[in-house]
């Protein structure tokens, strides 16, 4: 059976943080943001109405009530997360504890990529929303997690055959020159030096040829 899209609700007071979370969600295949909430009351209403698969809630989400939009609490993300997980047991509720610095910290640049990780003792175990939606949900369960920047992966370029030949030739030239300096092995050193120079020349020609073909 084909897996359906993982429907995600985002909840954070800050527009920049919600944008950041949207980028994290959309970087994962088959995950879509269905709604965003800027306070606890709206998050609760959207969770009840839309019944998404996952709710990502900023732990610093304020609880706002009344026409004056007065914040009664600056840290009520835990309250609404617990309420949603109890009232809607089929939903995965994730409380994110490391979002207050997300928009300001360069390490949190969405372009650099980020991943979700579940807090476990002294470590943070990465997980995807797809993996999360495949798990059975226990009534009242709540996941405490962080968002961490992905480590940049620098591709390692393997040495080509021409690079290896050139390197071997250079070593031959050096070895031959050292043998010539000893005087006792001057004749043998001359042959080694010439052989190394020839090998290095072949390697250099091969390297230049590969560059020309790549440009074409």
Protein Blocks (a to p, Z undefined) as FASTA:
>chain_A
ZZdddddddddfblklmmmmmmmmmmpghiacfbdcfbfklmmmmmmmnopabdcddfkl
ccdedjkopafbfblmlmmmmmmmmmmmmbccdddfklmmmmmmmklomknopaddddeh
jbccdddfklmmmpccdehiacdddddddddddddddddfklmmmmmmmmmmmmmmmmmm
nommmmmmmmmmmmmmmmmmmmmmmmmmmmmmmmZZ
